[in-house]
Amino acid sequence: MRVLVGSLLAFGCCFSQTPPPSFEVASVKPAAHPGTNAMPRVFPPAVLRIGIPGGGPPANADPGTLRYTGISLKLLVQIAYDLPPSRISGPGWLDSETYDIVAKIPAGTAKDQVNPMLQSLLAERFGLAFHRETRELPIYELTVAKGGLKMKESTLADAASPPTPRPGGGGNTLRVDGSGFPVAPAGFRSMTGLLSQGGATILGNGQTVRSLLIMLMNELDRPVVDKTGLTGAYDFRLTFMPAAGIALPEPPPGSATDVASEPAPNLQAALSSQLGLKLESAKGPVEMLVIDRANKTPTEN
């Protein structure tokens, strides 16, 4: 009887397992033009993506296909596991080796299933293996500055819930203003970014402090903990000079930006003067994703 019960339990366990979500087909190759990362560090996909339900993968003419050109394996891990670079530990080549990826997303796939599909791709094609551990590390604590908060409460009716899609669709298409800055449709929560000679500008509509933290952790060299106590949604514009090593685009000759101007402040100064927020150094427990194994050359397509 003991053997029969054990067999039934084993059968039930195996029968209930659900295979992880995966792409219909995926092409993964070393980058045709090595050395160019797909996304600047200050503008990860989580920042560039506009908050429209059903919008699919990051800015893409074909919502059924995920495309990355010259993306590093570390940035791919960041996207797949929704982590800033400061919480990923692994060999140095994760930043330097780059890849071209084209993956077909099955019809009817929900947005929250795309990242698990990327996780499956990392395991299957790169042999990615990792563990998580907590370390006591330098961090930043985000607080409200002495002068008080300068961000405005959002004017959206209910910024905590998803907006209603525009009639007739519209997808992720954004119009731009005279300076080339993406303009979100009226009534939609979004966070968009522009990198220019004047520095980096982040425009948030109906965004929580958590959304701002994601951007900060991708720009800074350490995790950021929310100590503001702010629970609402806010509209803001933040302009700063990004970290060294990020190449600013050259302005077109004769354009409005092709003139000398006052340089943008660094991120800490911009947060204080423009948003009324402050970064304070501290130490605290940080959960890290530690990569144990990964292959430089992905398996065949």
PAZAPA-4460 file (N, C-alpha, C; in steps of 0.05 Angstrom, whole numbers, plus 32768, in hexadecimal, padded with zeros to 4 digits):
% residues 301
    n_x    n_y    n_z   ca_x   ca_y   ca_z    c_x    c_y    c_z   seq   type   mol
   8011   7FE8   8000   8000   8000   8000   8011   8019   8000     1      M     A
   8027   8018   800F   8039   802F   8010   8045   8035   7FF4     2      R     A
   804C   8020   7FE5   8057   8023   7FCB   8042   8030   7FB8     3      V     A
   8029   8027   7FBA   8014   8031   7FA9   800F   804F   7FAE     4      L     A
   800D   8056   7FC8   8009   8072   7FCE   8020   8084   7FC4     5      V     A
   8039   807A   7FC8   8050   8089   7FBE   804F   808C   7FA0     6      G     A
   8047   8078   7F92   8045   8079   7F75   8030   808E   7F6C     7      S     A
   8019   808D   7F7A   8004   80A0   7F73   800D   80BD   7F78     8      L     A
   801B   80C2   7F8F   8025   80DC   7F95   8039   80E6   7F80     9      L     A
   804B   80D4   7F78   805F   80DB   7F64   8051   80E2   7F49    10      A     A
   803D   80D2   7F42   802E   80D6   7F29   8020   80F1   7F2A    11      F     A
   8013   80F7   7F41   8005   8110   7F44   8018   8128   7F42    12      G     A
   8030   8125   7F4E   8043   813B   7F4D   804C   8141   7F30    13      C     A
   8053   812C   7F22   805C   812F   7F06   8046   813A   7EF4    14      C     A
   802D   8131   7EF9   8017   8138   7EE8   8010   8156   7EEB    15      F     A
   8015   8161   7F04   800D   817C   7F09   8022   8191   7F00    16      S     A
   803A   8188   7EF8   804E   819B   7EF1   8047   81A9   7ED7    17      Q     A
   804A   81C3   7ED6   8045   81D3   7EBE   805F   81DC   7EB2    18      T     A
   8063   81D7   7E98   807D   81E0   7E8C   807F   81FE   7E8C    19      P     A
   8097   8209   7E90   809A   8226   7E90   8092   8232   7E75    20      P     A
   8088   824B   7E74   8081   8257   7E5B   809A   825C   7E49    21      P     A
   8097   8259   7E2F   80AD   825D   7E1E   80A4   8269   7E04    22      S     A
   80B7   8275   7DF5   80B1   8280   7DDB   80AC   826A   7DC6    23      F     A
   809C   8271   7DB2   8097   825E   7D9D   80B1   8256   7D8F    24      E     A
   80C1   826A   7D89   80DB   8265   7D7C   80EC   827D   7D83    25      V     A
   8106   8278   7D87   8118   828E   7D8E   8133   828B   7D80    26      A     A
   813D   82A1   7D75   8157   82A2   7D69   8169   82B1   7D7C    27      S     A
   817F   82A4   7D85   8192   82B1   7D97   81AE   82AE   7D8C    28      V     A
   81BB   82C4   7D85   81D5   82C3   7D79   81E7   82D9   7D85    29      K     A
   8202   82D4   7D84   8214   82EA   7D8C   820F   8302   7D7A    30      P     A
   8211   831A   7D86   8209   8333   7D78   8219   8336   7D5E    31      A     A
   820B   833F   7D4A   8218   8345   7D30   822B   835C   7D33    32      A     A
   8225   836E   7D45   8237   8385   7D4A   823D   8386   7D68    33      H     A
   8251   8376   7D71   8257   8374   7D8E   825F   838F   7D9A    34      P     A
   825B   8391   7DB4   8264   83A8   7DC3   8250   83BE   7DC6    35      G     A
   8238   83BB   7DBA   8223   83CF   7DBD   820B   83C2   7DCC    36      T     A
   8207   83CC   7DE4   81F1   83C1   7DF4   81D6   83CC   7DEA    37      N     A
   81C1   83BC   7DEB   81A8   83C3   7DDF   819A   83DA   7DEC    38      A     A
   819E   83DE   7E06   8190   83F3   7E15   81A4   8403   7E26    39      M     A
   81A4   841D   7E25   81B5   842C   7E38   81AD   8426   7E54    40      P     A
   81C1   8426   7E67   81BC   841D   7E82   81A7   842E   7E90    41      R     A
   81A6   8448   7E89   8193   845A   7E97   8177   8456   7E8D    42      V     A
   8173   8449   7E76   8158   8445   7E6B   8153   8428   7E66    43      F     A
   814F   8418   7E7B   8149   83FC   7E77   812D   83F9   7E6B    44      P     A
   8126   83E1   7E61   810B   83DD   7E55   80F4   83E4   7E67    45      P     A
   80F8   83E0   7E82   80E3   83E6   7E94   80DC   8403   7E95    46      A     A
   80F0   8414   7E8E   80EC   8431   7E8E   80E0   843A   7E74    47      V     A
   80EA   842F   7E5E   80E1   8438   7E44   80C5   842F   7E3D    48      L     A
   80BC   8419   7E48   80A2   840E   7E41   808B   841F   7E4C    49      R     A
   8078   8425   7E3B   8061   8435   7E44   804D   8423   7E50    50      I     A
   803E   842C   7E65   802C   841B   7E74   8011   8418   7E67    51      G     A
   8010   840C   7E4F   7FF6   8407   7E42   7FF1   83E9   7E43    52      I     A
   7FDA   83E0   7E4E   7FD4   83C4   7E50   7FD5   83B7   7E34    53      P     A
   7FE0   839E   7E33   7FE0   8390   7E1A   7FF4   839A   7E06    54      G     A
   8007   83AB   7E0F   8019   83B7   7DFD   802F   83A4   7DF2    55      G     A
   8032   838D   7DFF   8045   837A   7DF5   8062   8381   7DFE    56      G     A
   8076   8376   7DF1   8092   837A   7DF9   809B   8396   7DF3    57      P     A
   80B4   839C   7DFC   80BE   83B7   7DF8   80BD   83C1   7DDC    58      P     A
   80BC   83DB   7DD9   80B9   83E9   7DBF   80C0   83D8   7DA7    59      A     A
   80AC   83D0   7D99   80AF   83BC   7D84   8099   83BF   7D70    60      N     A
   80A0   83BF   7D56   808C   83C2   7D41   807A   83A9   7D40    61      A     A
   8084   8393   7D48   8075   837A   7D48   8070   8370   7D64    62      D     A
   8058   8375   7D6F   8053   836E   7D8B   8054   8350   7D91    63      P     A
   8055   833F   7D7C   8057   8322   7D80   8074   8318   7D80    64      G     A
   8087   832A   7D7D   80A3   8323   7D7C   80B4   8334   7D8F    65      T     A
   80C5   8326   7D9D   80D8   8334   7DAF   80F3   8336   7DA1    66      L     A
   80FE   834E   7D9F   8118   8352   7D91   812B   8362   7DA3    67      R     A
   8143   8358   7DA5   8159   8367   7DB2   8171   8365   7DA0    68      Y     A
   817E   837C   7D9C   8196   837D   7D8B   81AD   8386   7D9C    69      T     A
   81C2   8376   7D9E   81DA   837D   7DAD   81D5   837F   7DCB    70      G     A
   81C4   836D   7DD6   81BE   836E   7DF2   81D1   835C   7E02    71      I     A
   81DB   8366   7E19   81ED   8356   7E29   81DD   8341   7E39    72      S     A
   81EA   832C   7E41   81DD   8317   7E50   81D4   8322   7E6B    73      L     A
   81E3   8334   7E77   81DB   8340   7E91   81C2   8350   7E8E    74      K     A
   81BF   8360   7E79   81A7   836F   7E75   818F   835D   7E70    75      L     A
   8194   8347   7E62   817E   8334   7E5E   8175   8328   7E78    76      L     A
   8188   8322   7E8A   8181   8318   7EA5   8171   832D   7EB4    77      V     A
   817A   8347   7EB2   816B   835C   7EBF   814E   835D   7EB7    78      Q     A
   814A   835B   7E9D   812E   835C   7E92   811E   8344   7E9B    79      I     A
   812A   832C   7E98   811C   8313   7E9E   8113   8311   7EBB    80      A     A
   8125   831B   7ECD   811F   8318   7EEA   8118   8333   7EF7    81      Y     A
   8114   8348   7EE7   810C   8362   7EF1   811D   836B   7F08    82      D     A
   8138   836C   7F03   814B   8374   7F17   815D   838A   7F0C    83      L     A
   8166   839C   7F1E   817B   83B0   7F15   8196   83A2   7F14    84      P     A
   81A9   83AE   7F06   81C4   83A1   7F03   81D2   839D   7F1E    85      P     A
   81CD   83AF   7F31   81DA   83AD   7F4B   81D3   8395   7F5B    86      S     A
   81BE   8387   7F53   81B5   836E   7F62   81BB   8355   7F52    87      R     A
   81CC   8357   7F3E   81D4   833F   7F2F   81F3   833C   7F31    88      I     A
   81FC   8325   7F39   8218   8320   7F3C   8221   8309   7F29    89      S     A
   8237   830D   7F1A   8240   82F9   7F08   8259   8301   7EFA    90      G     A
   8264   82F1   7EE8   827D   82F7   7EDA   827B   8311   7ECA    91      P     A
   8292   831E   7EC6   8292   8337   7EB7   8289   8336   7E9B    92      G     A
   828C   831F   7E8E   8284   831D   7E71   8266   831F   7E6D    93      W     A
   8256   831E   7E83   8239   8321   7E80   8232   833C   7E74    94      L     A
   8243   8350   7E79   823F   836B   7E6F   824A   836F   7E53    95      D     A
   8260   8361   7E4D   826F   8366   7E34   8265   8355   7E1C    96      S     A
   825C   833D   7E21   8252   832C   7E0B   8236   8334   7E04    97      E     A
   8230   8338   7DEA   8216   8341   7DE2   820A   832E   7DCD    98      T     A
   81EF   832F   7DCB   81E0   831C   7DBB   81C9   8329   7DAC    99      Y     A
   81C2   831D   7D96   81AA   8325   7D86   8195   830F   7D8B   100      D     A
   817D   8318   7D94   8168   8305   7D9B   814E   830D   7D8D   101      I     A
   8141   82F9   7D80   8127   82FC   7D74   8116   82E4   7D7E   102      V     A
   8100   82EA   7D8C   80F0   82D5   7D97   80D3   82D9   7D91   103      A     A
   80C5   82C4   7D88   80A9   82C5   7D81   8098   82BF   7D9A   104      K     A
   8086   82D2   7DA1   8075   82CE   7DB8   805B   82C1   7DB0   105      I     A
   8053   82AB   7DBD   803A   829E   7DB6   8022   82B1   7DB7   106      P     A
   800F   82AD   7DA5   7FF7   82BE   7DA5   7FE8   82BC   7DC0   107      A     A
   7FDE   82D2   7DCA   7FCE   82D1   7DE2   7FDF   82D2   7DFC   108      G     A
   7FF9   82D5   7DF9   800A   82D6   7E11   8005   82F0   7E21   109      T     A
   8002   82ED   7E3B   7FFF   8305   7E4C   801A   8312   7E51   110      A     A
   801A   832C   7E56   8033   833B   7E59   8044   832F   7E70   111      K     A
   8037   8326   7E85   8046   831C   7E9C   8053   8300   7E97   112      D     A
   804F   82F5   7E7F   805B   82DB   7E78   8074   82DF   7E67   113      Q     A
   8079   82F7   7E5D   8091   82FB   7E4C   80AB   82F8   7E5C   114      V     A
   80AC   8303   7E74   80C5   82FF   7E84   80CA   82E2   7E8B   115      N     A
   80B6   82D2   7E94   80BB   82B5   7E98   80C5   82A7   7E7F   116      P     A
   80BC   82B1   7E67   80C6   82A5   7E4E   80E3   82AC   7E4A   117      M     A
   80EB   82C4   7E51   8108   82CC   7E50   8118   82BB   7E64   118      L     A
   810D   82B6   7E7B   811B   82A5   7E8F   8120   8289   7E84   119      Q     A
   810C   827E   7E76   810F   8263   7E6A   8124   8264   7E54   120      S     A
   8124   827A   7E44   8138   827C   7E2F   8154   827D   7E3A   121      L     A
   8158   828C   7E50   8172   828E   7E5D   817C   8273   7E66   122      L     A
   816A   8263   7E72   8172   8249   7E7C   8177   8235   7E65   123      A     A
   8167   8236   7E50   8169   8223   7E3A   8180   8229   7E27   124      E     A
   8184   8243   7E21   8197   824A   7E0C   81B2   8252   7E17   125      R     A
   81B3   825D   7E2F   81CC   8265   7E3B   81D4   8254   7E52   126      F     A
   81C4   8240   7E5A   81CA   822F   7E71   81CC   823F   7E8B   127      G     A
   81BD   8255   7E8D   81BF   8266   7EA5   81B6   8257   7EBE   128      L     A
   81C7   8258   7ED2   81C1   824D   7EED   81CA   8261   7F01   129      A     A
   81B9   8265   7F16   81BF   8279   7F2A   81B3   8271   7F45   130      F     A
   81BB   827F   7F5A   81AE   827D   7F74   81AB   8299   7F7F   131      H     A
   819A   829B   7F93   8195   82B5   7FA0   81A1   82B5   7FBC   132      R     A
   81AD   82CB   7FC4   81B8   82CD   7FDF   81B5   82EA   7FE8   133      E     A
   81B4   82EE   8003   81B1   8308   800E   81CD   8312   8019   134      T     A
   81D4   832A   8011   81EE   8335   8019   81E9   8351   8026   135      R     A
   81FB   8357   8039   81FA   8372   8045   820B   8384   8034   136      E     A
   81FF   8397   8026   820D   83A7   8012   8206   83C5   8015   137      L     A
   8217   83D7   8009   8210   83F3   8008   81F6   83F7   7FF8   138      P     A
   81E4   8408   8002   81CB   840E   7FF4   81C7   842C   7FF5   139      I     A
   81B2   8435   7FE7   81A8   8450   7FEA   818C   844F   7FF6   140      Y     A
   8186   8461   8007   816B   8464   8011   815F   847D   8005   141      E     A
   8148   847B   7FF8   813B   8492   7FEC   8128   849E   8000   142      L     A
   812C   84B8   8006   811B   84C6   801A   8111   84E0   800E   143      T     A
   80FE   84EC   801B   80F5   8507   8013   8109   851B   801D   144      V     A
   8112   852E   800C   8125   8542   8013   811A   8556   8027   145      A     A
   812B   8565   8035   8122   8578   8049   8110   858D   803E   146      K     A
   8114   8595   8025   8103   85A9   8019   80E7   85A0   8012   147      G     A
   80E2   8586   8015   80C7   857B   800F   80C5   8570   7FF3   148      G     A
   80B1   8560   7FEF   80AC   8553   7FD5   80A5   8567   7FBF   149      L     A
   80B1   8564   7FA8   80AB   8575   7F91   809C   8567   7F7B   150      K     A
   8098   854D   7F7D   8088   853E   7F69   806B   8545   7F6D   151      M     A
   805C   8545   7F58   803F   854B   7F59   802F   8532   7F5A   152      K     A
   801A   8532   7F6B   8007   851B   7F6B   7FFC   8518   7F4F   153      E     A
   7FF9   8500   7F46   7FF0   84FB   7F2A   7FD4   8505   7F26   154      S     A
   7FCF   8510   7F0F   7FB4   851A   7F08   7FA3   8504   7EFB   155      T     A
   7FAE   84EC   7EF7   7F9F   84D6   7EEC   7F89   84CE   7EFF   156      L     A
   7F72   84C5   7EF5   7F5B   84BE   7F06   7F62   84A9   7F1A   157      A     A
   7F6F   8494   7F11   7F77   847E   7F23   7F91   8473   7F1A   158      D     A
   7FA7   847F   7F22   7FC1   8477   7F19   7FCA   845C   7F23   159      A     A
   7FBC   8452   7F37   7FC4   8438   7F43   7FBA   8420   7F32   160      A     A
   7FA7   8425   7F20   7F9C   840F   7F10   7FA3   8414   7EF2   161      S     A
   7FA3   83FE   7EE2   7FAB   8401   7EC6   7F98   8414   7EB7   162      P     A
   7FA2   8424   7EA4   7F91   8436   7E95   7F81   8427   7E80   163      P     A
   7F6C   8434   7E76   7F5B   8427   7E61   7F68   842C   7E46   164      T     A
   7F6C   8416   7E36   7F78   841A   7E1C   7F69   842D   7E0A   165      P     A
   7F77   843B   7DF9   7F69   844D   7DE6   7F57   843E   7DD3   166      R     A
   7F40   8449   7DCB   7F2F   843C   7DB7   7F3F   8438   7D9E   167      P     A
   7F3B   8421   7D92   7F49   841B   7D79   7F65   8412   7D7C   168      G     A
   7F6E   840D   7D95   7F89   8403   7D99   7F9D   8419   7D9C   169      G     A
   7FB2   8418   7D8D   7FC7   842C   7D8F   7FE1   8421   7D99   170      G     A
   7FE0   8409   7DA6   7FF8   83FC   7DAE   800B   840D   7DBE   171      G     A
   8025   840B   7DB9   803A   8419   7DC7   8043   8432   7DB8   172      N     A
   8035   843A   7DA3   803E   8451   7D93   803B   846B   7DA2   173      T     A
   8051   847A   7DA3   8051   8494   7DB1   8057   84AA   7D9E   174      L     A
   804A   84C1   7DA2   8052   84D9   7D93   8068   84E6   7DA2   175      R     A
   8077   84F7   7D95   808D   8505   7DA2   8089   8523   7DA0   176      V     A
   8095   8532   7DB3   8092   854F   7DB2   80A9   855B   7DA1   177      D     A
   80AB   8575   7DA0   80BF   8582   7D8F   80DC   857B   7D95   178      G     A
   80E1   8573   7DAE   80FD   856B   7DB5   8102   854D   7DB1   179      S     A
   80ED   853F   7DA7   80F0   8522   7DA3   80E9   8512   7DBB   180      G     A
   80DE   851E   7DD0   80D7   8510   7DE9   80BD   8501   7DE5   181      F     A
   80BC   84E7   7DEC   80A3   84D8   7DE9   808D   84E4   7DFB   182      P     A
   8075   84E6   7DF0   805E   84F1   7DFF   8049   84DB   7E02   183      V     A
   8043   84D5   7E1B   802F   84BF   7E20   8013   84C9   7E1A   184      A     A
   8001   84B7   7E11   7FE5   84BE   7E0D   7FD9   84C9   7E26   185      P     A
   7FC7   84DB   7E24   7FB9   84E7   7E3B   7FAB   84D1   7E4B   186      A     A
   7FAF   84D2   7E66   7FA1   84BF   7E77   7FB0   84A5   7E7B   187      G     A
   7FC8   84A2   7E70   7FD6   8489   7E72   7FEE   848C   7E85   188      F     A
   7FF1   8478   7E97   8009   8477   7EA7   8020   846F   7E96   189      R     A
   8037   847C   7E99   804E   8476   7E89   8068   8480   7E96   190      S     A
   807E   8475   7E8E   8098   8480   7E95   80A9   847E   7E7C   191      M     A
   80B1   8495   7E71   80C0   8495   7E58   80DB   84A4   7E5D   192      T     A
   80EE   849F   7E4B   8108   84AB   7E4F   8114   84B5   7E35   193      G     A
   8125   84C9   7E36   8133   84D4   7E1F   814F   84DA   7E27   194      L     A
   8162   84D0   7E16   817E   84D5   7E1A   8188   84E9   7E05   195      L     A
   8192   8500   7E0D   819A   8514   7DFA   81B4   8522   7E03   196      S     A
   81BE   8535   7DF4   81D6   8544   7DFC   81D2   8552   7E17   197      Q     A
   81B9   8559   7E1E   81B4   8566   7E37   81B3   8554   7E4F   198      G     A
   81B6   8539   7E4A   81B5   8526   7E60   819E   8513   7E5C   199      G     A
   8196   8506   7E72   8180   84F3   7E71   8167   8500   7E7E   200      A     A
   8150   84FC   7E72   8137   8506   7E7D   8124   84F0   7E80   201      T     A
   8118   84ED   7E97   8103   84D9   7E9D   80E9   84E8   7EA2   202      I     A
   80D4   84E1   7E94   80BA   84ED   7E98   80A7   84D7   7EA2   203      L     A
   809C   84DC   7EBB   808A   84C8   7EC7   806E   84D4   7EC9   204      G     A
   805A   84C4   7EC1   803E   84CB   7EC4   8030   84B5   7ED4   205      N     A
   8025   84BD   7EEB   8016   84A9   7EFB   8028   8493   7F06   206      G     A
   8041   849A   7F0E   8054   8486   7F16   8057   8485   7F34   207      Q     A
   805B   846D   7F3F   8060   846A   7F5C   807E   846C   7F61   208      T     A
   8086   846E   7F7B   80A2   8470   7F82   80B0   8457   7F7A   209      V     A
   80A3   8440   7F7A   80AF   8426   7F71   80B9   8429   7F54   210      R     A
   80AA   8435   7F43   80B2   8438   7F27   80CC   8449   7F25   211      S     A
   80CD   845E   7F36   80E4   846F   7F37   80FC   845F   7F41   212      L     A
   80F8   844E   7F55   810E   843E   7F60   811B   842D   7F4B   213      L     A
   810A   8421   7F39   8115   8410   7F24   8128   841F   7F13   214      I     A
   8121   8437   7F0B   8132   8448   7EFB   814C   844F   7F0A   215      M     A
   8149   8456   7F24   8161   845E   7F34   8174   8446   7F37   216      L     A
   816A   842F   7F3B   817B   8418   7F40   818A   840F   7F26   217      M     A
   817E   8416   7F0F   818C   8410   7EF6   81A1   8424   7EEF   218      N     A
   819F   843C   7EFB   81B3   8451   7EF6   81C9   8451   7F0A   219      E     A
   81C2   844A   7F23   81D6   844B   7F39   81E4   8430   7F3C   220      L     A
   81F9   8430   7F4C   820A   8418   7F4F   8202   8408   7F67   221      D     A
   81EB   840D   7F73   81E3   83FE   7F8B   81C4   83FE   7F8D   222      R     A
   81B9   83EC   7F9D   819B   83EB   7FA0   8191   8404   7FAE   223      P     A
   8178   840B   7FAA   816B   8422   7FB6   8152   8418   7FC5   224      V     A
   814F   8421   7FDE   8139   8419   7FEF   8127   8431   7FF3   225      V     A
   810D   842D   7FF1   80F9   8443   7FF4   80F5   8449   8012   226      D     A
   80FD   8460   801A   80F8   846A   8035   80E7   8483   8035   227      K     A
   80D9   8489   801F   80CA   84A2   801C   80B0   84A1   802B   228      T     A
   80A4   8489   802D   8089   8486   8038   8073   848F   8025   229      G     A
   807B   8495   800C   8067   849F   7FF8   8059   8487   7FEB   230      L     A
   803E   8488   7FEB   802F   8471   7FE1   801E   8479   7FC9   231      T     A
   801F   8492   7FC0   800E   849B   7FAA   801B   8498   7F8F   232      G     A
   800F   84A4   7F7B   801A   84A4   7F60   8020   84C1   7F58   233      A     A
   8035   84C5   7F48   803F   84E0   7F44   8046   84E4   7F26   234      Y     A
   8045   84FE   7F1F   804E   8507   7F05   8069   8516   7F0A   235      D     A
   807D   8511   7EF9   8096   851E   7EFE   80A7   851F   7EE4   236      F     A
   80BB   8531   7EE4   80CF   8532   7ECE   80EA   8535   7EDC   237      R     A
   80FC   8523   7ED5   8116   8522   7EE2   812C   8523   7ECC   238      L     A
   813D   8538   7ECD   8153   853B   7EB9   816D   853B   7EC8   239      T     A
   8180   852A   7EBF   819A   8527   7ECD   81AF   851E   7EB9   240      F     A
   81C8   8520   7EC1   81DE   8516   7EB0   81E3   84F9   7EB8   241      M     A
   81E0   84E6   7EA6   81E3   84CA   7EAD   8200   84C3   7EB4   242      P     A
   8203   84AB   7EBF   821D   84A2   7EC8   8232   84A2   7EB2   243      A     A
   824B   84A4   7EB9   8260   84A4   7EA5   8260   8489   7E96   244      A     A
   8267   848A   7E7D   8267   8472   7E6D   824F   846F   7E5A   245      G     A
   823B   8480   7E5E   8224   8480   7E4C   8228   8496   7E37   246      I     A
   8229   848E   7E1E   822E   84A1   7E08   8215   84B0   7E02   247      A     A
   8216   84CB   7E03   8200   84DB   7DFC   81FF   84DF   7DDD   248      L     A
   81E7   84DE   7DD1   81E5   84E0   7DB4   81ED   84FC   7DAB   249      P     A
   81F8   84FD   7D93   8200   8517   7D87   81E7   8524   7D7C   250      E     A
   81E2   853E   7D81   81CA   854C   7D77   81CE   8551   7D59   251      P     A
   81B8   8552   7D49   81BA   8559   7D2D   81C5   8575   7D2A   252      P     A
   81D7   857A   7D17   81E2   8595   7D13   81CC   85AA   7D0F   253      P     A
   81CE   85C0   7D1D   81BA   85D5   7D1A   81A1   85D2   7D29   254      G     A
   819E   85BB   7D38   8185   85B6   7D47   8185   85C7   7D60   255      S     A
   816E   85C8   7D6D   816A   85D8   7D85   817D   85CE   7D9B   256      A     A
   8184   85B4   7D9B   8195   85AA   7DB0   81B3   85AC   7DA9   257      T     A
   81B9   85B6   7D90   81D5   85B9   7D88   81E0   85D4   7D91   258      D     A
   81DC   85DA   7DAB   81E7   85F3   7DB6   81F1   85ED   7DD2   259      V     A
   8204   85FD   7DDA   820F   85FA   7DF5   81FA   8601   7E0A   260      A     A
   81F7   85F0   7E1E   81E3   85F5   7E33   81EF   85EC   7E4E   261      S     A
   81E2   85F5   7E63   81EB   85ED   7E7E   81E8   85CF   7E81   262      E     A
   81FD   85C1   7E8A   81FB   85A4   7E8D   81E7   859C   7EA3   263      P     A
   81DA   8585   7E9F   81C6   857C   7EB2   81D4   8573   7ECC   264      A     A
   81C7   8575   7EE3   81D3   856D   7EFC   81D6   854E   7EFE   265      P     A
   81E6   8545   7F11   81E8   8528   7F14   81CD   851E   7F20   266      N     A
   81CB   8503   7F21   81B1   84F8   7F2A   81A9   8500   7F46   267      L     A
   81BC   84FF   7F59   81B5   8506   7F74   81AB   8523   7F77   268      Q     A
   81B9   8535   7F69   81B1   8552   7F6A   8196   8556   7F5C   269      A     A
   8192   8548   7F46   8179   854B   7F37   8161   8541   7F48   270      A     A
   8165   852B   7F56   814F   8520   7F67   8147   8535   7F7C   271      L     A
   815B   8542   7F88   8155   8555   7F9D   8148   856E   7F92   272      S     A
   8153   857A   7F7D   8149   8593   7F73   812F   8591   7F63   273      S     A
   812B   857A   7F55   8114   8578   7F44   80FD   8568   7F4F   274      Q     A
   8103   8553   7F60   80EE   8542   7F6B   80EB   8545   7F89   275      L     A
   80FE   8552   7F97   80FC   8554   7FB4   8102   8539   7FC2   276      G     A
   8114   852A   7FB6   811C   8510   7FC1   813A   850F   7FC6   277      L     A
   8142   84FE   7FD8   815E   84FD   7FE0   8168   84E0   7FE2   278      K     A
   8181   84DB   7FD9   818D   84C1   7FDC   81A1   84C2   7FF2   279      L     A
   819F   84AF   8006   81B1   84AE   801C   81BF   8493   801D   280      E     A
   81D9   8492   8020   81E8   847A   8021   81E3   846A   803B   281      S     A
   81E1   8450   8039   81DC   843F   8050   81E6   8423   804A   282      A     A
   81E2   8410   805C   81E8   83F4   8057   81CF   83E4   805E   283      K     A
   81CB   83CE   8050   81B3   83BE   8055   81B4   83A4   8047   284      G     A
   81A1   8391   804E   81A1   8377   8041   8196   837A   8024   285      P     A
   81A4   836D   8011   819C   836E   7FF5   819B   8351   7FEB   286      V     A
   8184   834A   7FDF   8182   832F   7FD2   818F   8331   7FB7   287      E     A
   81A3   8320   7FB2   81B2   8320   7F99   81AB   8307   7F89   288      M     A
   81AB   830A   7F6F   81A9   82F3   7F5D   81C6   82EE   7F54   289      L     A
   81D1   82D7   7F5D   81ED   82D0   7F58   81EE   82BB   7F42   290      V     A
   81FB   82C2   7F2B   81FC   82B0   7F14   8213   829C   7F19   291      I     A
   820B   8282   7F1A   821F   826C   7F1E   822B   8262   7F03   292      D     A
   821A   8263   7EEE   8223   8258   7ED5   8214   8265   7EBE   293      R     A
   8222   826B   7EA8   8215   8275   7E90   8229   8271   7E79   294      A     A
   821E   826B   7E62   822F   8265   7E4A   8231   827E   7E39   295      N     A
   824A   8285   7E31   824E   829C   7E1F   8241   8297   7E04   296      K     A
   8243   827F   7DFA   8237   8278   7DE0   821D   826A   7DE4   297      T     A
   8207   8275   7DDB   81EC   8269   7DDE   81EA   8250   7DCD   298      P     A
   81D8   823E   7DD5   81D4   8225   7DC5   81C8   822D   7DAA   299      T     A
   81CA   821A   7D97   81C1   821F   7D7C   81A3   8226   7D7B   300      E     A
   819C   8237   7D67   8180   823F   7D63   816F   8227   7D5A   301      N     A
***
